[in-house]
Amino acid sequence: MNSIASASESSHRAGLSLKQVHVRWLITLAVACGAIIVFFPFFWMAVTSLKTAPEIQRVPLQIAPTTGSTSATTSKSSSASPSCATC
């Protein structure tokens, strides 16, 4: 049964002209570029949310944050208000 399916599939692909193959590749390339354009802002928001303010404002843009943002915010908040130790 598999040989029948693969034989019909190969005959179907063999029936495509070179122009049709190029058109399919161009359509696939256009869809892939569109997907990158659509999803890049969401990726950038997720990565930027993990950065500190100096890392966001850095002139040569860096994709990944250099330090964990949770440890940076924890140390800043604990040193900013020492009176909270009695809370």
N, CA and C of each residue as an Amber inpcrd file, in Angstrom:
protein
   261
   0.8310000  -1.1890000   0.0000000   0.0000000   0.0000000   0.0000000
   0.8750000   1.2510000   0.0000000   1.9950000   1.2210000   0.7360000
   2.8800000   2.3780000   0.7650000   3.5000000   2.6500000  -0.5900000
   3.7810000   1.5740000  -1.3500000   4.3900000   1.7790000  -2.6630000
   3.4190000   2.4590000  -3.6140000   2.1340000   2.1820000  -3.4640000
   1.1280000   2.8250000  -4.3180000   1.0370000   4.3120000  -3.9810000
   1.0350000   4.6340000  -2.6880000   0.9470000   6.0310000  -2.2770000
   2.1910000   6.7890000  -2.6950000   3.3570000   6.2020000  -2.5170000
   4.5780000   6.9090000  -2.8810000   4.7090000   7.0290000  -4.3920000
   4.2190000   6.0460000  -5.1340000   4.2830000   6.1240000  -6.5930000
   3.3790000   7.2320000  -7.1140000   2.1820000   7.3590000  -6.5450000
   1.2890000   8.4200000  -7.0100000   1.7980000   9.7900000  -6.5970000
   2.4420000   9.8670000  -5.4200000   2.9870000  11.1320000  -4.9630000
   4.1570000  11.5610000  -5.8430000   5.0170000  10.6200000  -6.1960000
   6.1510000  10.9740000  -7.0300000   5.7000000  11.3550000  -8.4310000
   4.6620000  10.7030000  -8.9520000   4.1620000  11.0760000 -10.2670000
   3.4990000  12.4460000 -10.2150000   2.8880000  12.7840000  -9.0840000
   2.2800000  14.1070000  -8.9300000   3.3640000  15.1800000  -8.9190000
   4.4420000  14.9270000  -8.1920000   5.5260000  15.9020000  -8.1330000
   6.2490000  15.9950000  -9.4660000   6.3500000  14.8910000 -10.1710000
   7.0260000  14.9100000 -11.4630000   6.2180000  15.6980000 -12.4820000
   4.9250000  15.8200000 -12.2770000   4.0720000  16.5450000 -13.2010000
   4.1880000  18.0510000 -13.0710000   4.8520000  18.5420000 -12.0210000
   4.9910000  19.9840000 -11.8410000   6.0690000  20.5280000 -12.7610000
   5.7900000  21.6560000 -13.3470000   6.8050000  22.2880000 -14.1840000
   7.7850000  23.0470000 -13.2960000   8.8810000  23.4300000 -13.8730000
   9.8950000  24.1680000 -13.1240000   9.3470000  25.5050000 -12.6360000
   8.4960000  26.1220000 -13.4310000   7.9050000  27.4040000 -13.0430000
   6.9960000  27.2260000 -11.8210000   6.2270000  26.1470000 -11.7920000
   5.3490000  25.8890000 -10.6500000   6.1530000  25.6300000  -9.3880000
   7.2710000  24.9390000  -9.5160000   8.1370000  24.6820000  -8.3600000
   8.7010000  25.9910000  -7.8370000   9.1300000  26.8720000  -8.7510000
   9.6570000  28.1730000  -8.3160000   8.5830000  29.0200000  -7.6480000
   7.3740000  28.9670000  -8.1630000   6.2830000  29.7250000  -7.5630000
   5.9880000  29.2070000  -6.1580000   6.0000000  27.8850000  -5.9900000
   5.7690000  27.3230000  -4.6490000   6.8560000  27.7370000  -3.6770000
   8.1150000  27.7460000  -4.1360000   9.2080000  28.1700000  -3.2620000
   9.0770000  29.6450000  -2.9050000   8.6870000  30.4670000  -3.8510000
   8.5070000  31.8940000  -3.5650000   7.3710000  32.1240000  -2.5780000
   6.2960000  31.3670000  -2.7240000   5.1760000  31.4880000  -1.7780000
   5.6180000  31.0530000  -0.3800000   6.3580000  29.9520000  -0.3070000
   6.8550000  29.4730000   0.9800000   7.7920000  30.4980000   1.6160000
   8.6580000  31.0900000   0.8140000   9.5750000  32.1100000   1.3140000
   8.8160000  33.3440000   1.8000000   7.7950000  33.7510000   1.0660000
   6.9980000  34.9090000   1.4640000   6.2570000  34.6500000   2.7750000
   5.7170000  33.4440000   2.9340000   5.0110000  33.1020000   4.1820000
   5.9880000  33.0670000   5.3460000   7.1840000  32.5190000   5.1320000
   8.1850000  32.4650000   6.2040000   8.6210000  33.8730000   6.6060000
   8.8440000  34.7450000   5.6330000   9.2190000  36.1380000   5.9470000
   8.0900000  36.8570000   6.6790000   6.8700000  36.6070000   6.2700000
   5.7280000  37.2130000   6.9590000   5.6100000  36.7400000   8.3960000
   5.8760000  35.4540000   8.6190000   5.8160000  34.9260000   9.9830000
   6.8910000  35.5520000  10.8640000   8.0750000  35.7480000  10.3120000
   9.1490000  36.3920000  11.0850000   8.7650000  37.8310000  11.4140000
   8.2130000  38.5340000  10.4530000   7.8160000  39.9310000  10.6780000
   6.7220000  40.0220000  11.7410000   5.7960000  39.0800000  11.7410000
   4.6890000  39.1140000  12.7040000   5.1650000  38.7370000  14.1040000
   6.0080000  37.7180000  14.2260000   6.3680000  37.2110000  15.5480000
   7.5820000  37.8820000  16.1730000   8.3710000  38.6340000  15.4020000
   9.5460000  39.2820000  15.9730000   9.2030000  40.2740000  17.0840000
   8.1660000  41.1230000  16.9560000   7.8570000  42.0330000  18.0700000
   7.5220000  41.3090000  19.3830000   6.8500000  40.1700000  19.2990000
   6.5470000  39.4110000  20.5190000   7.8240000  38.8490000  21.1310000
   8.7230000  38.3570000  20.2890000  10.0160000  37.8710000  20.7670000
  10.7900000  39.0080000  21.4280000  10.8000000  40.1820000  20.7860000
  11.5490000  41.3160000  21.3270000  10.9650000  41.7740000  22.6700000
   9.6430000  41.7790000  22.8010000   9.0260000  42.1590000  24.0830000
   9.4040000  41.1810000  25.1840000   9.4000000  39.8970000  24.8740000
   9.7390000  38.8920000  25.8820000  11.1920000  39.0280000  26.3130000
  12.0890000  39.2310000  25.3670000  13.5100000  39.3580000  25.7040000
  13.7700000  40.6570000  26.4440000  13.1370000  41.7400000  26.0280000
  13.3500000  43.0330000  26.6770000  12.7980000  43.0460000  28.1000000
  11.7730000  42.2740000  28.3640000  11.2190000  42.2500000  29.7190000
  12.1860000  41.6150000  30.7120000  13.1670000  40.8710000  30.2420000
  14.1490000  40.2440000  31.1220000  15.3830000  41.1110000  31.3410000
  15.4610000  42.2530000  30.6670000  16.6390000  43.1150000  30.7580000
  16.4550000  44.2010000  31.8010000  17.5720000  44.7090000  32.3070000
  17.5470000  45.8750000  33.1900000  17.5340000  47.1320000  32.3220000
  17.2850000  48.2920000  32.9350000  17.2100000  49.5460000  32.1760000
  18.5140000  49.8640000  31.4420000  19.6810000  49.7320000  32.0660000
  20.9150000  50.0100000  31.3060000  21.1260000  49.0510000  30.1370000
  20.6920000  47.8100000  30.2790000  20.8380000  46.8610000  29.1760000
  19.9100000  47.2180000  28.0160000  18.7360000  47.7720000  28.3190000
  17.8040000  48.1780000  27.2670000  18.3500000  49.3840000  26.5140000
  18.9900000  50.3120000  27.2220000  19.4650000  51.5540000  26.6200000
  20.8620000  51.4230000  26.0200000  21.4430000  50.2660000  26.0730000
  22.7840000  50.0420000  25.5450000  22.7820000  50.2530000  24.0290000
  23.8020000  50.9860000  23.5260000  23.8270000  51.3420000  22.1100000
  24.0690000  50.1400000  21.2080000  25.0930000  49.3260000  21.3500000
  25.0820000  48.1210000  20.5030000  24.0710000  47.1430000  21.0890000
  22.9490000  46.9690000  20.4040000  21.8630000  46.1490000  20.9310000
  22.3330000  44.7290000  21.2160000  21.8480000  44.2090000  22.2920000
  22.1930000  42.8630000  22.7230000  20.8850000  42.1000000  22.8740000
  20.8190000  40.9200000  22.2930000  19.5560000  40.1870000  22.3120000
  19.2910000  39.5730000  23.6850000  20.2520000  38.8860000  24.2420000
  20.0510000  38.2110000  25.5250000  20.5310000  39.1040000  26.6690000
  19.8230000  39.1060000  27.7950000  20.2890000  39.8770000  28.9550000
  21.5450000  39.2500000  29.5390000  22.4310000  40.1010000  30.0990000
  23.6810000  39.5730000  30.6390000  23.4980000  38.9980000  32.0440000
  22.5920000  39.5720000  32.8210000  22.3480000  39.0730000  34.1740000
  20.8720000  38.7720000  34.3460000  20.5590000  37.9730000  35.3570000
  19.1510000  37.7060000  35.6560000  18.5020000  38.9300000  36.2420000
  17.3570000  39.3150000  35.7420000  16.7100000  40.5430000  36.2000000
  16.0990000  40.3810000  37.5940000  15.7730000  39.1680000  38.0090000
  15.1670000  38.9990000  39.3190000  16.1730000  39.2670000  40.4240000
  17.4320000  38.8550000  40.2400000  18.4310000  39.1110000  41.2690000
  18.7860000  40.5910000  41.3270000  18.7710000  41.2740000  40.1770000
  19.0880000  42.7030000  40.1520000  17.9910000  43.5100000  40.8370000
  16.7380000  43.1780000  40.6100000  15.6650000  43.9370000  41.2440000
  15.5550000  43.6110000  42.7230000  15.8690000  42.3900000  43.1240000
  15.8090000  42.0210000  44.5340000  16.8650000  42.7680000  45.3310000
  18.0850000  42.8620000  44.7950000  19.1370000  43.5540000  45.5330000
  18.8680000  45.0500000  45.6020000  18.2850000  45.6260000  44.5530000
  17.9650000  47.0550000  44.5740000  16.8550000  47.3560000  45.5690000
  15.8360000  46.5160000  45.6220000  14.7250000  46.8010000  46.5200000
  15.1150000  46.5950000  47.9780000  15.9830000  45.6490000  48.2690000
  16.3680000  45.4230000  49.6540000  17.3240000  46.5010000  50.1580000
  18.1630000  47.0330000  49.2580000  19.0750000  48.0960000  49.7000000
  18.3890000  49.4530000  49.7250000  17.2980000  49.6100000  49.0150000
  16.6170000  50.9220000  48.9550000  15.8530000  51.2160000  50.2370000
  15.2880000  50.2000000  50.8790000  14.5280000  50.4630000  52.0950000
  14.9690000  49.5050000  53.2100000  15.9660000  49.9240000  54.0130000
  16.4560000  49.0480000  55.0870000  15.4550000  48.9360000  56.2390000
  14.4760000  49.8430000  56.3220000  13.5270000  49.7800000  57.4220000
  12.5090000  48.6440000  57.2350000  12.5060000  48.0200000  56.1050000
  11.5580000  46.9530000  55.8350000  11.9620000  45.6560000  56.5620000
  13.1460000  45.5970000  57.1290000  13.5940000  44.3930000  57.8260000
  12.7520000  44.1530000  59.0750000  12.1370000  45.1940000  59.6330000
  11.3180000  45.0360000  60.8230000   9.8740000  44.6840000  60.4840000
   9.5140000  44.6790000  59.2060000   8.1380000  44.4070000  58.8050000
   7.7490000  42.9730000  59.0350000
